[in-house]
Amino acid sequence: MAKITFDGIEVEVPDGTTILNAARQIGGGIVPPAMCYYTPLKGSGGKCRACLVKVSAGSAKDPRPMPKLVASCITTVQDGMVVENTINQQVMDVRKGIVEMLLINHPLDCPVCDQAGECSLQDFAFEHGVSTTRYEEERRTFEKIDIGPLIQLHMTRCILCYRCVYTADQLTPERVHGVLGRGDASEIGTYIENIIDNEFSGNVIDVCPVGALTDKTFRFKQRVWFTKPVNAHRDCETDKCNGNVTLWYKGKDVLRVTARKDEYGEVKEWICNTCRFDKKETTDWVLEGPAHINRASVIAQNHYELPVVNPQVIQDLPESTTRELERNPPLRLGGLNN
């Protein structure tokens, strides 16, 4: 075990833990942002530089500071390490530069982008960006292409985080897309359109932090803050698919199905294309209740999580109210059907 001090807060973590994951054990607003790192994907991280932090003391044995800012997602902790993130002005200034760099080619088309409202770059730019840019050159532009029968690639929005490449490489039997070209000519591609067609290909949509990879069955149907996410599950016949999903409702219609994400926007359990694209009827699923949404997210607009009512705590709960609670699945009775 190693003790690390992160923004003045001491936490003990197992040896080999990265600085970023140590910060996540503390939680809250001190956690560095991450645009390319994805916990379930081996090899991810170290590309976007969004999570740079200052190591003011390397370890208890060697307390000298590291001369440059380091990527917290790929730097492991040392016992006695002291790390500064939000309390270091140099880190905050550099982070603004990272936002400016990521937005050099990324178009500001949030009003027409399906990812708006759940975009990591949108949140990153809001928290650390500036309202102006010094870039005067022509932006890179690409035509939209179908890299699969159900997935559209808008390379103009891509920030080359490599998440989709790692997902296809580690989750599917044969990866048929990757990064083509070098330097500022790099792009995600397949050379052949509509070639990505395997049972888990839809997961590249969930891991994309921007609107570069989108669900063709959901494009332009609805803004996410007008939908209601509900957790559900089914017994899926596909191996490696756990069947735990989030259904996005508009009224009684299921507009899309996604894998469940944690508070850092990461999918821990992958789902198959059958669950994602073919099962869009409420009768296909066992509903569990409203998905938890961070109150800071725009998706929380008009989204309310109903409280757990415990009749043992509320002594004089009328019988009519108890019956009404039992008939409404989103309202759970503590101690009875939890």
Secondary structure as UniProt FT lines:
FT   STRAND          2..6
FT   TURN            7..8
FT   STRAND          9..13
FT   TURN            15..16
FT   HELIX           19..26
FT   HELIX           28..30
FT   TURN            39..40
FT   TURN            42..43
FT   TURN            50..51
FT   STRAND          52..57
FT   STRAND          70..71
FT   TURN            72..74
FT   TURN            79..80
FT   STRAND          81..84
FT   TURN            86..87
FT   HELIX           89..102
FT   TURN            103..105
FT   HELIX           110..112
FT   TURN            114..117
FT   HELIX           120..128
FT   STRAND          145..148
FT   TURN            149..150
FT   STRAND          151..153
FT   HELIX           155..157
FT   HELIX           163..171
FT   STRAND          178..180
FT   HELIX           183..185
FT   STRAND          187..189
FT   TURN            193..194
FT   TURN            199..202
FT   HELIX           203..207
FT   STRAND          213..215
FT   TURN            216..221
FT   HELIX           224..226
FT   STRAND          228..233
FT   TURN            239..240
FT   STRAND          244..250
FT   TURN            251..252
FT   STRAND          253..259
FT   TURN            263..264
FT   HELIX           274..278
FT   HELIX           282..284
FT   STRAND          286..290
FT   TURN            295..296
FT   HELIX           298..300
FT   TURN            301..302
FT   TURN            311..313
FT   TURN            315..316
FT   HELIX           319..327
FT   TURN            329..330
FT   TURN            334..336
//
